[in-house]
Amino acid sequence: MDLQLTNVEHFSKSNFDDKMCRLNGFQQEITLNTNKIDQLIVFGEQLIQKSEPLDAILIEDELEELHRYCQEVFGRVARFHQRLTSRHP
């Protein structure tokens, strides 16, 4: 999604309607994948509890990185949507 968003946002010569259609698709993907990501984080937290301390630290770092990355991409989708709709009457 990150790469697709970058393409639509910066390199696409598409018109407003095409970009909005793609953006709506991204938002649907976010909705569909949010539960899966949340489940992954819950499973990771359970794994942390069952792991050796050094492994738990690594897993926790990876989960935090995943969470930050998802929030960054989801935030970019929201900001791009806001930019598109604020420029178009």
C-alpha positions in Angstrom: 0.0 0.0 0.0 2.9 2.3 0.8 4.4 2.0 -2.7 1.0 2.2 -4.4 0.2 5.4 -2.4 3.5 6.9 -3.3 2.8 6.2 -7.0 -0.7 7.7 -6.9 0.4 10.7 -4.8 3.6 11.7 -6.6 3.9 10.0 -10.0 0.4 9.4 -11.3 -0.9 11.7 -14.0 -4.5 10.5 -13.2 -7.3 13.0 -12.8 -9.1 13.8 -9.5 -11.7 11.1 -9.9 -9.2 8.4 -10.6 -7.1 9.4 -7.6 -10.2 9.5 -5.4 -11.2 6.0 -6.6 -7.7 4.7 -5.8 -7.7 6.5 -2.4 -11.1 5.0 -1.5 -9.7 1.6 -2.3 -6.8 2.2 0.1 -9.2 3.2 2.8 -11.2 0.0 2.2 -7.9 -2.0 2.5 -7.1 -0.2 5.7 -10.6 -1.1 7.1 -10.2 -4.7 6.1 -6.6 -5.0 7.4 -6.9 -3.1 10.7 -8.4 -6.1 12.5 -5.7 -8.4 11.1 -3.0 -6.0 12.2 -4.6 -5.7 15.7 -4.7 -9.5 15.9 -1.1 -9.8 14.9 -0.1 -7.3 17.7 -2.2 -9.3 20.2 -0.5 -12.5 19.1 2.9 -10.8 19.3 2.2 -9.6 22.9 1.2 -13.2 23.8 4.4 -14.4 22.3 6.4 -11.8 24.3 4.9 -13.2 27.5 6.0 -16.7 26.6 9.5 -15.8 25.3 12.9 -15.5 26.9 13.7 -12.0 27.9 16.1 -11.2 25.1 13.7 -12.6 22.5 10.8 -10.7 24.1 12.7 -7.4 23.6 13.3 -8.2 19.9 9.7 -9.1 19.4 8.5 -6.0 21.2 10.8 -3.8 19.0 9.4 -5.5 15.8 5.8 -5.0 16.9 6.5 -1.3 17.7 8.1 -0.9 14.3 5.1 -2.5 12.6 2.7 -0.3 14.5 4.6 2.9 13.6 4.9 1.9 10.0 1.1 1.1 9.7 0.3 4.4 11.4 2.6 6.3 9.1 1.0 4.8 6.0 -2.5 5.1 7.2 -1.8 8.7 8.2 -0.4 9.4 4.7 -3.6 8.1 3.2 -5.7 10.4 5.4 -3.5 13.4 4.6 -3.6 12.7 0.9 -7.4 12.4 1.0 -7.5 15.7 2.9 -5.3 17.4 0.3 -7.3 16.1 -2.6 -10.6 17.1 -1.2 -9.5 20.5 -0.1 -8.2 21.4 -3.6 -11.2 20.1 -5.4 -14.4 22.2 -5.2 
